[in-house]
Amino acid sequence: MEDLILELKEKIIEVLNLEELTPEDIDPKAPLFGAGGLGLDSIDALELIVLLEKSYGIRLASAAEGKNIFTSVENIAQYVSQNRKK
Amino acid sequence: MAAIIADNIISPLGFSTQANYQAVKAGKTALQHYDDALGIPFPFTASLFSEEQKKEFTIDGLTLFESLAVTSIRKALESCQIHLDKRTCLIISSTKQNISLLTTDSNPSENITCPGISAEKIAKAVGITTTPIIVCNACISGVSALILGNRLIDMQEYDHAIVCGIDLQSPFIISGFYSLKALSENPCRPFDIERIGLNLGEAAATVILGKENLTGGWNIAGAAIRNDAYHISSPAPKADGCLMALEAVMKGQDANQLSVINAHGTATLYNDQMEARGISKAGLSDIPVNALKGYYGHTMGAAGILETIITLHASEDGIIIGTKGYDEIGVSGNLNIVRNNTTTEKKDFLKLISGFGGCNAAVYVEKEQGARSKEQEKGIRAIFENEAATLNVHHHIVITPQSVQIDDEMIDTGMQKGKALLTYLYKTYTQDYPKFYKMDVLARLGFVATELLIQKERGTRSKEQEEGKRAVIFFGQSSSINADKEFLRSIADLENYFPSPAAFVYTLPNIVNGEVAIRNNYHGETAFYILPRKDDSIMRMITQATMLDNFHTSIITGWLDCKSKDEFYAELSIMNYELE
């Protein structure tokens, strides 16, 4: 799980262009969206949906479905480990 | 107040305005379900020309985009007697022009990727000698172009403006909206409780505007563009810009004269809810509202013009066209959404539209009851002959890939060049806006240039002056070519087809206007115009046209062009409107 969390952090930094951050800067339990987190927005959420499909073969039908998964890096890692197809 | 003297629509429903109007009136739709059309690896519903129809309007030596524009303009010209000369301008409204011909290694100077060159070919084929202007203002482009034409005639710069809205579909746009989860696989349902997204469509629609004063004619009597200053792709939940545009065009008008508000009504959850909120906040809940996307889908650059033409002809016919796809209300605000065709005695109508980059536009279209009175004529001229107020340049900036100059001062570049120079400027002068890193190069260029201008201004003006109602108007040659290629890379390989939503949003050049509006909380007009080449006299003319909307007290404007991460040029000014 630790490896997957690190991998996700690196991918998130890359696809969301978080150029000023390193994986160590992201608390795996911290919220990704809204104040107090990374301040991601709706386009970032859509880009995370693409990331899940491209890297792990997981297809989400709607942006709303992503909302419950993209709460923290740890939560995404858990979802990916249970649902990944590649 | 220009008059609409001729029009044409070419869509999959027909090749003339009448054919289109009659089809829509009879409830026909051009929307069809496709399993794998255009080489797109997912099913979708859209309004597309058939191969036979494409053959019918193809002209030798022109691209499909150019051919369609030329055909529509020629047909509109057939129905009126105007002389094409130095007093005629061509305004093309289009979001993606020849995009289907772009490849990931296209040369940025090629004609195919230079929309202005394409526009010159259209002008030449039609016989127009003045420099064409392309309005590339996302989904509001069509209405934005009508507003520009109206103003240029009011200013007496031209006697006639030929305004042609046009977009064709390709994997580019359809995959982009798919990546934004904004498409409905089935026919769209504007304002309905079960709406889940939009359909795309292709069409061309042309309106010819003139200074003619015709009894019983149609005039653009009010026009406004306002920005939400909220988000580059989501409409403001409180409908800020939409409400401001509605209030501006209704000023001095009697809502009882309105037959209908023809809404954007894309059938996405957020757009329709936002419009409903704007309409009810503006106190217009009693006015019938309709939307035409159930017949044509979203025709992008054509939408604002096509929908204005259909609504005008319906109003002339005493009809409000029903909102195809609408059954049960799914927006708040107690709106009067028209389900089926109904009759109306009233003539005037509003066209409302919103788009990416946070822009919103509204026009009030009125039927002239008599001829315009002498006083009205005089009133119009008085505004434009009043030269007591002038636009003065307060600060000026030029950014090239290796230099930065503000007013007369060269700024330290930290020995950086190209995209790295823009990052250096951000890190040196802004620092606290990480959204910068998500922007494409064009948006980064516009962002740092305006940041530097505004910081320079802060020393010299009060906060009220600075936060005055400001317009943001940019001009360029290369549109969003760099972002276009970036997005194209995400759909180049069918085996690895993952269209990127973050790349797609920047494939509209006016997103940079939206970024500047959001950063600075500017609610004034935002627009991006593409020209064949930098032309200071046209830019000055359009800047002055923008200031005819007396909401504005200042403007950030100028040339903003980015061919690649190492090849760009910005020359922007802050100008203030001042009484002498």
Chai-1 contact restraints between the chains, C-beta under 6 A:
chainA,res_idxA,chainB,res_idxB,connection_type,confidence,min_distance_angstrom,max_distance_angstrom,comment,restraint_id
A,N17,B,Y437,contact,1.0,0.0,6.0,A-B,restraint_1
A,N17,B,K438,contact,1.0,0.0,6.0,A-B,restraint_2
A,E19,B,Y437,contact,1.0,0.0,6.0,A-B,restraint_3
A,S42,B,S234,contact,1.0,0.0,6.0,A-B,restraint_4
A,I43,B,P501,contact,1.0,0.0,6.0,A-B,restraint_5
A,I43,B,A502,contact,1.0,0.0,6.0,A-B,restraint_6
A,L46,B,P501,contact,1.0,0.0,6.0,A-B,restraint_7
A,E47,B,P501,contact,1.0,0.0,6.0,A-B,restraint_8
A,E47,B,A502,contact,1.0,0.0,6.0,A-B,restraint_9
A,V50,B,F498,contact,1.0,0.0,6.0,A-B,restraint_10
A,K54,B,F498,contact,1.0,0.0,6.0,A-B,restraint_11
A,A63,B,K181,contact,1.0,0.0,6.0,A-B,restraint_12
